[in-house]
Amino acid sequence: MTPAPIAELERCLARLPGFGRRSASRAALALVREPARLLQPLANALRAAGDGVRCCSRCGAFTESGRDPCGTCTDETRDGSVVCVVEEPADIVAIEASGAFRGRYHALGGKLSPAHRMGPERLRLEALRERVGQEGFSEVLLALSTDMDGDATAGYIAEMLSGTGVKVTRLAFGLPADSGVAYSDPLTLRRAIGGRLPCA
Ligand SMILES: [Zn+2]
């Protein structure tokens, strides 16, 4: 019989992405086995993250409490003419890690999805429209999911911004890195062919 506090810890861990029931159980047992080395530092880090992480009121990225707007929004060395629109703050982390983009960001907080009752009023779309008016972007780069909901969201934004004069672009669709044509799914291939590039 697993003691109740350990069972509760397992349940909490099992809700995390990347954890199954078995890995959650292994992690929980390791934590209680080594409280000083594993459990206490994790408890402290959880509390600090809970108290100290906010979303930037301008772009929606993760930022520290007391630092709003965030460092990316206030960095004068970044390109203020282009804003990259993403669904979640985690997408900003991934694009920053790529090092390929040096403009501003705007996280919507999701994507339009009739199935999940996600309508335009639940996303930060109005805030995007206001920023386009106020910050003088010349380009809005949409970095959204490549599924039906992502396409619908992209279409909505293009429509919303039509007439503002701003250029709306999307990420190019290609094959995954280190992957061959034979291993690509039909949708990826259709998009890669549709978005083909000149061969320099
Ligand atoms: Zn920001």
Residues whose N, C-alpha, C, O or C-beta is under 5 A from the ligand:
A	BS01	ZN	C56 R58 C59 G60 A61 P69 C70 C73
